[in-house]
Amino acid sequence: MSTTPPDLTPGRPAARRSIAARAGRWSAHHKKTAVFGWLAFVVAAFVLGGMVGTKKLDDVDTGAGESGRAEQVLDRAFPAETAEENLFVQTPAGSSARDPDVKAAVTSLMATVADQPGVSDVVSPYEQDGSISRDGRSLLIGYEIRDTDEKPAVDEIEAINAQIAKAAKEYPTLRVEPFGDATAEQQIEGQFEEDFQRAEFLSLPITLFILVLAFGALVAAGLPLLLGITAVIASLGLVALPSQILPVDDAISSVILLIGMAVGVDYSLFYLRREREERAKGRTTEEAIDIAAATSGKAILISGLTVIIAMSGMFLTGDKTFMSFGVGTILVVAAAMIGSITVIPAMLAWLGPKVDKGRVPFLGRRASGDSKVWGAILTPVLRFPLAAALLSAALLVGMALPALQMKTATSGLDQLPRTLPVMQTYDRIQEAFPGEPIPAIVAVQADDVESPEVTAAIEQMVTDAQATGLFGDGADVTVADNGQVAAVTIPMKGDGADKQSLDGLQALREDIIPATLGEAGVTGEVSGFTAGSEDWDDRMRGAAPLVFAFVLTLAFLLLMVTFRSVVIPLTGIAMNLLSVAAAYGALVWVFQKGNLEGVLGFDAPGAVTSWLPIFLFVILFGLSMDYHVFILSRIKEARDGGMKTADAISSGIRSTAGVVTSAAVVMVAVFSIFGSLSMIEMKQMGVGLAVAILLDATIVRGVLLPAVMQLLGEANWYLPKWLQWLPEVDHGTGDVMEPVRDPVREPVPEVREPAGV
């Protein structure tokens, strides 16, 4: 490939300009149209989304495999949804649940429960097998809360439980606590909402604070934050449209916020840093924007496409929750990408030197475009590249080694925070009634499930299940109105996710059902928490190779075309995989092996949440590629401008390290907030993301990348002869004009940024 520098004759425009360069120039010349057009788009998208309404996923839509089919059968057979609840009553030590005064209290409590709106089928513990504990101290009052058109059960439960608590005050010697589907959902959802509100509330001021440190000026710091916020708002509205076809998960707004702020800040930083750097060299605002659009703008487009490719891998999981995350993240990345190459240049042209207003004292120094800290690190790295590459790679591999022992498991109730009253009640119920209340639910289908043959087969199935010692007493059979479906609920021992529960599921599916229902010619499929978790894990294990292959292949092709090299994408992918593997290792070390429990405030679950490996891979691969493309574009730009590869590497790393560090600090801070939340799943996600981004922006991009590129030299740009037909992608130098300085026309502002960045 020729290294002849492009023609930069003063005042002579390039023969062709990229989309990013044209968009930046148009926006700079049509400032009001670009800015107000973007704001109108954001408002219209949000209003349209509110009018259409975002369709959310139902629980029954998220199932997988046999359990998913069973849930669909039960949902159709029992359309009137009810939430099963229990009132846990425990007597003081030395007394019995059968004492007359306790029976009187229970009768009164049952009456209180029955009087509540939506409550039905209140069952006396004295008439229901298995409702009094073996030690005689505890009992369960069972009842149901029916969904209505006006209110679902989960919305009724708070008022119902308040009345129960009021009635329980009359019996101070008794422990009276509700537990069940609606109670758990209400408290867990409330905790999730509280956690996410805390994360969202803290993320904005923390991001602004870091950006102020990065730019040393309030106005410049505010632009990335505004772009991220508006991109998120627009995407929250736009996601309503595809949700009509592909309903989205309840957590979609938090995922959009997390990714939108990350890429929005990244892309804005890339653009602003280059524009400020060019102004610091003496160029006018217009010239600086022109260069930033042609260079950083183009890198943003390539980065955005790479992130979108990574996010689209979620569609290959076959899981509707992941697919909805894919829709949301692709929308917000596209919005941030478009906004960064249109609104940012328009705002910079509008503000001009005023973008540096609101300077914070003691934060700045003159911006040369280089980072002194990273310059000091880079010097020995480039001088001793082999040692630097081996040491940095060894560190990452060492951190990744625990990942070889990774165990994944769907989060059980044992992983929920014990600060929730409902989980404290759950623990007491588990102690008093081993095997309650996690049941296996068998969906039985027959022409007539109440026929003698089918009834006998169901009874034999329950008997055989209990004989294994893996199931508890108190099985229940509910027949649908059409008489063709029966829901057989069999309490399981274990916590729903441990070996005991999994052994029970395997015995039920592989031995008991075929030998009982199967012999009677009846179809029986198992659902419930354990079955659903195992089937979902099986789906993820089957989808992982396909997702990895898809993302890596398309990323390789995009990078190969962009940089006209097969070496650049191979080394880039290898480095990204090292970052991801190190994050996996950190998750195993912390959450599976139980390190830092006191620091992070959790009890080790002994496994990594099953959805995290694929989710982290997709997110981290996309975000890591942001930095990789940005740095490589600067290196390629320098090389295309006539520098030798070694000099281009040094120049590219030095000039981008500061902005990469700033962007990474923002993301690490935001992700760390999620690591401080109460839900262990959120802790694992936050820690995994924060560790990977921190390693990627420091060890990988600051040490391993320059060391490997220095070792490879001109081989970095190797492209086989049979691929020479690939088009040349200019990285900015051919898109700009040589500046014609006119100090009278516009004074050169003093541009400052924080020392050490």
Secondary structure by P-SEA (a helix, b strand, c coil): ccccccccccccccccccaaaaaaaaaaaaaaaaaaaaaaaaaaaaaaaaaacbbbbccccccccaaaaaaaaaaaaccbbbbbbbbbbbbccccccccaaaaaaaaaaaaaaaacccccccccccccccccccccccccbbbbbbbccccccccaaaaaaaaaaaaaccccccccccccaaaaaaaaaaaaaaaaaaaaaaaaaaaaaaaaaacccaaaaaaaaaaaaaaaaaaaaaaccccccbbbccaaaaaaaaaaaaaaaaaaaaaaaaaaaaaaacccaaaaaaaaaaaaaaaaaaaaaaaaaaaacccccccaaaaaaaaaaaaaaaaaaaaaacaaaaaaaaaccccccccccccccccccccaaaaaaaaaaaacaaaaaaaaaaaaaaaacccccbbbbcccccccccccaaaaaaaaaaaacccccbbbbbbccccccccaaaaaaaaaaaaaaaaacccccbbbbbbcccccbbbbbbbbccccccaaaaaaaaaacccccccccccccbbbbbbcaaaaaaaaaaaaaaaaaaaaaaaaaaaaaaaaaacccaaaaaaaaaaaaaaaaaaaaaaaacccccccccccccccccccccccaaaaaaaaaaaaaaaaaaaaaaaaaaaaacccaaaaaaaaaaacaaaaaaaaaaaaaaaaaaaacccaaaaaaaaaaaaaaaaaaccccccaaaaaaaaaccccccccccccccbbbbcccccccccccccccccccbbbbbccc
